[in-house]
Amino acid sequence: QVQPVESGGGSVQSGGSLRLSCSAPGFTFKRCGLDWYRQVEGTRRERSAWVSSFNADGTTTYADSVKGRFTVSKESATDTVYLQMNNLMPNDTAKYLCKTKWDLLAGGEYADCFGHWGQGTQVTVSS
């Protein structure tokens, strides 16, 4: 299976920026996608909100709440997906997690790709 590991979180003031990393060795070769989620303190991981996707076909998609502020990209040499977060707001405060994604049409193995969570990295935005 592909096991993602997040890093790059921290504390910033409103309007600031952070870049998060999700290292997921092998996810491209195994034809997985990778999603970013965010989990508000006091809520279950299963209720985490979807933030963005790096899809197995190389396209990217974003939740309306972050569109225009967040950008996802991939560094191919290291199988690392980055989430560049600009103009952060207090409502962006959450633990940010990445999760592998299986796509039937991509041809990857279900066991390699489906639903493997990282441990998350905390982002705190103060006003």
QUIMO-V922341 format. One record per backbone hydrogen bond with DSSP energy under -0.5 kcal/mol. CO is the residue of the C=O (numbers start at 0). NH is the residue of the N-H. E is the energy in kcal/mol with one decimal. If there is no record, write none. Layout:
CO:NH:E ; CO:NH:E
//
This chain:
0:2:-0.5 ; 1:3:-0.6 ; 4:22:-2.9 ; 6:20:-2.9 ; 9:123:-2.5 ; 11:125:-2.5 ; 12:15:-2.4 ; 14:86:-0.6 ; 15:87:-2.5 ; 17:84:-3.3 ; 19:82:-2.4 ; 20:6:-1.9 ; 21:23:-0.6 ; 21:80:-2.7 ; 22:4:-1.9 ; 23:26:-2.2 ; 25:29:-2.5 ; 26:31:-2.9 ; 27:30:-1.5 ; 30:107:-0.6 ; 32:100:-2.2 ; 33:53:-3.3 ; 34:98:-2.4 ; 35:50:-3.1 ; 35:51:-1.4 ; 36:96:-2.5 ; 37:39:-0.5 ; 37:48:-2.5 ; 38:94:-2.6 ; 39:42:-1.8 ; 43:46:-1.9 ; 44:47:-2.0 ; 48:37:-2.1 ; 50:62:-2.8 ; 51:35:-2.9 ; 52:54:-0.6 ; 52:60:-1.6 ; 53:33:-2.9 ; 54:57:-2.2 ; 58:54:-2.9 ; 60:52:-2.3 ; 62:65:-1.6 ; 62:66:-1.2 ; 65:68:-2.3 ; 65:69:-2.3 ; 68:85:-1.9 ; 70:83:-3.1 ; 72:81:-2.8 ; 73:75:-0.7 ; 74:77:-0.9 ; 74:78:-0.8 ; 74:79:-1.7 ; 75:78:-0.6 ; 78:23:-2.6 ; 79:74:-3.1 ; 80:21:-2.1 ; 81:72:-1.8 ; 81:83:-0.5 ; 82:19:-2.5 ; 82:84:-0.6 ; 83:70:-2.2 ; 83:85:-0.6 ; 84:17:-2.1 ; 87:14:-3.4 ; 88:91:-2.5 ; 89:92:-1.9 ; 93:95:-0.6 ; 93:122:-2.6 ; 94:38:-2.9 ; 94:96:-0.5 ; 95:120:-2.1 ; 96:36:-3.3 ; 97:117:-2.4 ; 98:34:-3.1 ; 99:114:-1.1 ; 100:32:-2.9 ; 102:105:-1.3 ; 102:106:-0.8 ; 102:107:-0.5 ; 103:106:-0.6 ; 108:112:-1.7 ; 109:113:-2.9 ; 111:1:-2.4 ; 112:115:-0.7 ; 114:116:-0.7 ; 115:99:-1.8 ; 120:95:-2.9 ; 121:9:-0.7 ; 122:93:-1.9 ; 123:11:-2.6 ; 123:125:-0.5 ; 125:13:-2.7
//
